[in-house]
Amino acid sequence: MKRILLLLIAVMALGISTQISAKKVQVPKMYIFGFAASFNDTIVHFTNVQEIDSAWMDTKNKFLQTRELYSYQLRDFLAKKKQMPRRTCIVVANKNRKKVEKKYLKFKKLYTQSKDKLQHYDIRYIEDQEFQFNTINLRDFYDDVNAKE
């Protein structure tokens, strides 16, 4: 029992130390696209790859900070403007446009091509005129941002 408790404390300490060492930095631009699907129907949505200015990134894993807030923007747009509530939305982002476009094509291929050559999903594209991701300032959500600009 003591060994399990010591192991648990060690794992927690390691997790806390990795969180402390990661810094948030503001990058001039990132590229992002959104994807939305539902478990209730076969409709999937894709946004185009878009550029967002002054995004925040984690230095350790290079992830876009507050990704969930960007996916909520897409979810809210689909609920309000397209009357499609309860969509599961994700965003994919990177500083390198080519990497994001490669992921975009991989996602698109996953939903457009099937082994039996049948169309299993109703794919809908959201044009830039309809929806744009808005930059989220990390300082609006955290009091003690340990960020470098």
Protein Blocks (a to p, Z undefined) as FASTA:
>chain_A
ZZmmmmmmmmmmmmmmmmmmpccdddfbdcdddddddfkbccdcdddddddehiacdfkl
opaehklmmmmmmmmmmmmmnopghiacdddddfblklmmmmmmmmmmmmmpcfklpafb
dcddddfklpccddddfklmpmblcbdZZ
